[in-house]
Amino acid sequence: MADLSVLDLQNLRHLIGGYTTNHCKMQDYAAQAQDPEVKKLFQDAANSAMKNKQDLMKFL
């Protein structure tokens, strides 16, 4: 893997932080949801955000 520039690292940090925030919010929304379909929608979104975060962490 090629060396990452400072700008690349800053962009990764920004993206990872965004996915972390998204994951936490989606989990919170899922916990509050009453409708099972809505709950599943939020849980799936939380899982997707976590997967994206983990994929980006592989670049570090």
C-alpha positions in Angstrom: 0.0 0.0 0.0 1.3 3.5 -0.9 2.1 6.0 1.8 -0.7 8.3 2.8 -0.3 12.0 2.7 -1.3 14.3 5.5 -4.3 15.3 3.4 -5.3 11.7 2.9 -5.0 11.1 6.7 -7.2 14.1 7.4 -9.8 13.0 4.9 -9.8 9.5 6.4 -10.2 10.9 9.9 -13.1 13.1 8.8 -14.9 10.2 7.0 -14.3 7.8 9.9 -15.6 10.3 12.4 -18.7 10.9 10.3 -19.4 7.1 10.1 -18.9 6.8 13.8 -21.4 9.6 14.4 -23.8 8.1 11.9 -23.5 4.7 13.6 -24.3 6.1 17.0 -27.3 8.0 15.8 -28.8 5.2 13.9 -28.4 2.8 16.9 -30.1 5.4 19.1 -32.9 5.9 16.5 -33.3 2.1 16.3 -33.6 1.8 20.1 -36.4 4.4 20.1 -38.3 3.0 17.1 -41.6 1.3 17.8 -42.3 -0.1 14.3 -40.3 -3.2 13.6 -39.7 -2.2 10.0 -38.4 1.2 11.0 -36.3 -0.4 13.7 -34.7 -2.8 11.1 -34.1 0.1 8.7 -32.2 2.0 11.4 -30.3 -1.1 12.5 -29.3 -1.8 8.9 -28.1 1.8 8.5 -26.1 1.5 11.7 -24.5 -1.8 10.6 -23.7 -0.2 7.2 -22.0 2.8 8.8 -19.9 0.5 11.1 -18.8 -1.6 8.1 -17.8 1.5 6.1 -15.9 2.8 9.1 -14.1 -0.6 9.5 -13.3 -0.6 5.8 -11.7 2.8 6.0 -9.7 1.9 9.1 -7.9 -0.7 7.0 -6.1 2.2 5.2 -4.5 3.4 8.5 
